């Protein structure tokens, strides 16, 4: 099973499998299949079967972050990668440009987004935040961006094109189940001054922004991140159970 270089990818998806458990593996699968249908309609039926075989091949012990792909030759592939070290906080930096060519599909832009992250690292941050031409927060290079307005969870309004984030979807679903108000908003970085800002991704889960380099001063409510990380962890299920 090949590991295609980022420049030749039509579709890519990754999920954290820790001790055989993953969060919302079915949602990851649906995103992968839908993306394959959009990029290569004739391969849509094969995408789900390949995904199932690839996920069943992840060991039931250890921590893994497999990447499942479709490349420009029409070949599916999987890279069984050990999960990198995970963190619960990060520093953000507003990107100078939006390099995305397929904002709704993960894969073709991975090399461009990696360059964006390297630029953020050179600025003293960990993750780049893509902003629209109007200056609105869209998403992180490798994550969704969320924030808290009082006790309400806020995410980016769907009028801005961005990747359908699996972790964001899970967080919104469980927040709704707990009766938390979920707001969809259009904001500029400075609108988030003194707010608690999170980056949401499949590898790390929710991470709190401890700073926004060159941007607003962010805040933290003690214990909130730990609570919601625990709630999401409780939803992890075996990827080998069917």
URJO-V615105 format. One record per residue. N is the residue number from 0. RES is the residue in three letters. PSI is psi in degrees with one decimal (none if undefined). Layout:
N&RES&PSI  N&RES&PSI
This chain:
0&UNK&121.8  1&UNK&156.9  2&UNK&92.9  3&UNK&144.3  4&UNK&150.5  5&UNK&-30.4  6&UNK&-15.4  7&UNK&13.0  8&UNK&133.3  9&UNK&-37.6  10&UNK&143.2  11&UNK&144.5  12&UNK&144.6  13&UNK&149.8  14&UNK&150.9  15&UNK&124.8  16&UNK&109.6  17&UNK&114.6  18&UNK&31.5  19&UNK&1.9  20&UNK&144.0  21&UNK&154.8  22&UNK&123.2  23&UNK&45.5  24&UNK&-35.3  25&UNK&-33.2  26&UNK&-40.4  27&UNK&-45.5  28&UNK&-46.1  29&UNK&-40.4  30&UNK&-41.1  31&UNK&-49.0  32&UNK&-44.2  33&UNK&-38.7  34&UNK&-40.0  35&UNK&-43.3  36&UNK&-36.6  37&UNK&-36.9  38&UNK&-35.5  39&UNK&79.7  40&UNK&-34.2  41&UNK&-17.4  42&UNK&4.0  43&UNK&-42.7  44&UNK&-32.9  45&UNK&-21.7  46&UNK&-44.3  47&UNK&-41.2  48&UNK&-40.3  49&UNK&-43.1  50&UNK&-46.7  51&UNK&-42.9  52&UNK&-41.7  53&UNK&-44.1  54&UNK&-37.6  55&UNK&-23.1  56&UNK&-4.6  57&UNK&129.1  58&UNK&149.9  59&UNK&-8.3  60&UNK&155.5  61&UNK&178.3  62&UNK&122.8  63&UNK&152.4  64&UNK&69.4  65&UNK&144.8  66&UNK&124.3  67&UNK&131.5  68&UNK&161.9  69&UNK&126.0  70&UNK&178.2  71&UNK&-14.1  72&UNK&-5.6  73&UNK&12.2  74&UNK&133.1  75&UNK&153.4  76&UNK&161.2  77&UNK&135.6  78&UNK&112.2  79&UNK&98.2  80&UNK&137.2  81&UNK&140.3  82&UNK&131.2  83&UNK&167.7  84&UNK&139.4  85&UNK&150.3  86&UNK&167.2  87&UNK&3.2  88&UNK&163.5  89&UNK&169.4  90&UNK&136.1  91&UNK&159.3  92&UNK&130.5  93&UNK&127.2  94&UNK&149.0  95&UNK&-29.2  96&UNK&163.6  97&UNK&104.4  98&UNK&1.7  99&UNK&138.2  100&UNK&-23.5  101&UNK&74.9  102&UNK&-20.4  103&UNK&-5.0  104&UNK&128.2  105&UNK&130.3  106&UNK&-67.7  107&UNK&-26.4  108&UNK&6.9  109&UNK&-41.3  110&UNK&-40.1  111&UNK&-38.7  112&UNK&-31.6  113&UNK&-40.5  114&UNK&-37.1  115&UNK&-41.9  116&UNK&-39.7  117&UNK&-35.2  118&UNK&-40.1  119&UNK&-40.4  120&UNK&-41.9  121&UNK&-24.5  122&UNK&-0.3  123&UNK&18.2  124&UNK&-178.0  125&UNK&-25.7  126&UNK&136.8  127&UNK&141.3  128&UNK&119.3  129&UNK&132.8  130&UNK&150.1  131&UNK&168.6  132&UNK&-24.4  133&UNK&-0.7  134&UNK&16.0  135&UNK&143.5  136&UNK&127.6  137&UNK&-60.7  138&UNK&169.2  139&UNK&162.8  140&UNK&-37.4  141&UNK&24.5  142&UNK&165.5  143&UNK&154.1  144&UNK&131.8  145&UNK&162.9  146&UNK&166.8  147&UNK&129.8  148&UNK&95.3  149&UNK&-124.5  150&UNK&6.6  151&UNK&135.4  152&UNK&131.0  153&UNK&138.1  154&UNK&168.6  155&UNK&136.3  156&UNK&145.6  157&UNK&-6.2  158&UNK&-16.8  159&UNK&125.3  160&UNK&126.7  161&UNK&167.2  162&UNK&135.8  163&UNK&98.9  164&UNK&127.6  165&UNK&-42.0  166&UNK&-40.1  167&UNK&-44.8  168&UNK&-43.3  169&UNK&-42.1  170&UNK&-44.4  171&UNK&-40.9  172&UNK&-47.3  173&UNK&-34.2  174&UNK&-43.2  175&UNK&-41.4  176&UNK&-31.6  177&UNK&4.9  178&UNK&16.8  179&UNK&136.1  180&UNK&131.0  181&UNK&121.9  182&UNK&141.0  183&UNK&119.1  184&UNK&160.0  185&UNK&116.3  186&UNK&151.5  187&UNK&157.7  188&UNK&-42.5  189&UNK&-21.3  190&UNK&-15.8  191&UNK&10.6  192&UNK&132.1  193&UNK&19.4  194&UNK&155.0  195&UNK&121.6  196&UNK&133.8  197&UNK&148.7  198&UNK&131.3  199&UNK&118.9  200&UNK&161.5  201&UNK&-31.8  202&UNK&-55.1  203&UNK&-17.8  204&UNK&-157.5  205&UNK&132.9  206&UNK&142.6  207&UNK&138.4  208&UNK&119.9  209&UNK&-18.8  210&UNK&159.5  211&UNK&98.7  212&UNK&121.5  213&UNK&10.4  214&UNK&-152.9  215&UNK&158.7  216&UNK&125.5  217&UNK&166.1  218&UNK&176.1  219&UNK&134.0  220&UNK&113.3  221&UNK&131.4  222&UNK&-17.8  223&UNK&-45.9  224&UNK&-45.4  225&UNK&-40.5  226&UNK&-48.5  227&UNK&-29.7  228&UNK&-40.8  229&UNK&-40.0  230&UNK&-40.0  231&UNK&-40.6  232&UNK&-33.9  233&UNK&-14.6  234&UNK&-2.1  235&UNK&138.7  236&UNK&159.7  237&UNK&138.1  238&UNK&-0.8  239&UNK&11.4  240&UNK&0.9  241&UNK&none
